[in-house]
Amino acid sequence: YFLWQNAKTPEDALFWSRVLMVGAILIPILNFHFVLAFLNKVKEQRIALYAGYALFFFFLLSSFSSLFVSGVEQKLEFPFWPNPGVLFHPFLLFWFVYVIYGAILLLKARKTATESLRSQIEYILFATAIGYGGGITNFFLWYNIPIPPIGIWAPALYVGIVAYAMVTKQLFGIRVFLTQLLVAVISLLLFINLLSSE
């Protein structure tokens, strides 16, 4: 994002905006996989998951072509904002489909979840609303809607909220994992100490 916004030529800006889209293309399917793993529904939803990976991999292959990002031009105060290619439109549609479907699965699971699991789901839903709500603001200018990308910071907040939930709400049993990691590190250090003292 930094390199794209600070590019001096349209060619450089186009290159870096396409590089940036590589990550953006992977976000919805990786988030969907995260939701399925969290809800223990990977097997149950494997068709949607595999279809999503195939679909977003296709978009990934096209990300450096004019079919995905057709070019850059001045929009608002941004000298080189991307324009969508013909494949960008279906990408954005499926981007929303996978994010919304993941949220629906979380909302359904919330209804029957235990109190502890419900709390974890609420953190993930809150993070999803913040992260994707802010991330969406990047797409308006692609379609010449004069709304600046004011929510660019929000996806990072998503990561922070989920990380907080992992530590405080024992999301994915993170405390057990951290305890095991600490024991492993201490054991390794004691072993190294024992070898070096001989």
C-alpha positions in Angstrom: 0.0 0.0 0.0 2.8 2.4 0.9 4.7 1.7 -2.3 1.6 2.1 -4.4 0.6 5.4 -2.8 4.2 6.7 -3.1 4.8 5.6 -6.7 6.1 8.3 -9.0 4.9 6.9 -12.3 1.6 5.2 -13.4 3.6 2.1 -14.3 5.0 1.7 -10.8 1.6 2.5 -9.2 -0.1 -0.1 -11.4 2.5 -2.7 -10.5 2.3 -2.1 -6.7 -1.5 -1.9 -6.8 -1.6 -5.3 -8.5 0.9 -6.7 -5.9 -1.4 -5.4 -3.2 -4.4 -7.1 -4.7 -2.6 -10.5 -4.4 -3.2 -10.2 -0.6 -6.7 -8.8 -1.0 -7.7 -11.7 -3.3 -6.8 -14.2 -0.6 -8.5 -12.5 2.3 -12.1 -13.8 1.8 -11.2 -17.5 1.3 -8.7 -17.6 4.1 -11.2 -15.9 6.4 -13.9 -18.3 5.4 -11.5 -21.2 6.1 -10.7 -19.7 9.5 -14.4 -19.5 10.3 -15.0 -23.1 9.3 -12.0 -24.3 11.3 -13.2 -22.3 14.3 -16.7 -23.8 14.0 -15.4 -27.3 13.3 -17.3 -27.3 9.9 -14.5 -27.8 7.4 -15.7 -31.3 6.4 -19.4 -30.2 6.4 -18.6 -27.1 4.1 -15.8 -28.7 2.1 -17.5 -28.1 -1.3 -17.9 -24.4 -0.6 -14.4 -24.2 0.7 -12.7 -26.0 -2.2 -14.8 -24.1 -4.7 -13.8 -20.9 -3.1 -10.1 -21.8 -3.2 -10.4 -22.7 -6.9 -12.3 -19.5 -7.6 -9.9 -17.2 -5.7 -6.9 -19.0 -7.1 -8.3 -18.2 -10.6 -8.5 -14.5 -9.6 -5.0 -14.7 -8.2 -3.7 -15.9 -11.6 -5.3 -13.0 -13.3 -4.3 -10.3 -10.8 -1.3 -9.1 -12.8 -3.3 -8.7 -16.0 -5.5 -5.9 -17.3 -8.4 -8.2 -16.9 -8.2 -7.6 -13.1 -6.7 -4.1 -12.8 -7.1 -2.3 -16.1 -5.0 0.7 -15.1 -4.6 3.7 -12.7 -5.7 7.3 -12.9 -6.2 10.3 -10.7 -9.1 10.0 -8.3 -9.8 12.6 -5.5 -6.3 13.4 -4.1 -4.8 10.1 -5.2 -2.8 10.4 -8.3 -2.8 6.7 -9.2 -6.0 4.9 -8.1 -6.8 1.5 -9.8 -9.6 0.9 -12.2 -11.3 -2.4 -12.3 -10.8 -4.9 -15.2 -13.7 -7.2 -16.3 -12.7 -9.9 -13.8 -12.6 -7.5 -10.8 -16.4 -7.3 -10.8 -17.1 -11.0 -10.2 -14.1 -11.1 -7.8 -15.8 -8.4 -5.7 -19.1 -10.2 -5.8 -17.6 -13.4 -4.6 -15.5 -11.4 -2.0 -18.8 -10.3 -0.5 -20.5 -13.7 -0.8 -17.7 -15.5 1.1 -17.5 -12.9 3.8 -21.3 -12.8 4.3 -21.6 -16.6 4.2 -18.9 -16.9 6.9 -20.8 -14.3 9.0 -24.1 -16.2 8.6 -22.4 -19.4 9.8 -21.1 -17.6 12.8 -24.5 -16.1 13.6 -26.2 -19.5 13.3 -23.7 -21.2 15.5 -24.1 -18.3 18.1 -27.7 -19.3 18.7 -26.9 -22.8 20.1 -23.4 -22.1 21.4 -22.3 -22.3 25.1 -21.7 -19.0 26.9 -18.0 -19.3 26.4 -18.2 -20.1 22.7 -20.9 -17.4 22.2 -18.5 -14.9 23.6 -15.7 -16.0 21.2 -18.2 -15.9 18.2 -19.2 -12.3 19.2 -15.6 -11.2 19.2 -15.1 -12.7 15.7 -18.3 -11.1 14.5 -17.3 -7.7 15.9 -13.8 -8.0 14.4 -15.4 -9.0 11.0 -17.8 -6.0 11.1 -14.9 -3.6 11.9 -12.3 -5.1 9.5 -14.5 -5.7 6.5 -16.6 -2.5 7.1 -13.4 -0.5 7.0 -11.8 -2.5 4.2 -14.9 -1.9 1.9 -14.0 1.8 1.8 -11.1 1.0 -0.4 -13.4 -0.2 -3.2 -15.6 2.9 -3.7 -13.0 4.8 -5.7 -12.5 1.8 -8.0 -16.0 2.6 -9.2 -15.6 6.4 -9.2 -17.7 6.8 -6.1 -16.0 9.8 -4.4 -15.6 8.2 -0.9 -12.0 8.1 0.3 -10.5 4.9 1.8 -11.1 6.1 5.4 -11.2 2.6 6.8 -7.8 1.4 5.6 -6.7 0.9 9.3 -9.7 -1.4 10.1 -8.3 -4.7 8.8 -5.4 -4.3 11.2 -7.9 -3.8 14.0 -9.6 -7.0 12.9 -6.3 -8.9 13.6 -5.9 -7.1 16.9 -9.5 -8.0 18.1 -9.1 -11.7 17.1 -5.7 -11.8 18.8 -7.2 -10.3 21.9 -10.0 -12.9 21.8 -7.4 -15.7 21.3 -5.6 -14.7 24.5 -8.5 -13.6 26.8 -11.3 -15.9 25.6 -9.1 -19.0 25.0 -10.0 -18.9 21.3 -8.5 -22.1 19.7 -7.1 -23.1 23.2 -4.3 -20.5 22.8 -3.4 -20.6 26.5 -2.8 -24.3 26.3 -0.7 -23.7 23.2 1.3 -20.9 24.8 1.9 -23.0 27.9 3.2 -25.9 25.7 5.4 -23.5 23.8 6.8 -22.0 27.0 7.6 -25.5 28.4 9.2 -26.5 25.1 11.4 -23.4 25.1 12.4 -23.9 28.7 13.2 -27.6 28.0 15.3 -26.6 25.0 17.2 -24.0 27.0 17.9 -26.5 29.8 19.1 -29.1 27.3 21.4 -26.5 25.6 22.7 -25.5 29.1 23.3 -29.2 30.0 25.2 -29.8 26.7 27.3 -26.6 27.1 28.2 -27.3 30.8 30.1 -30.6 29.9 
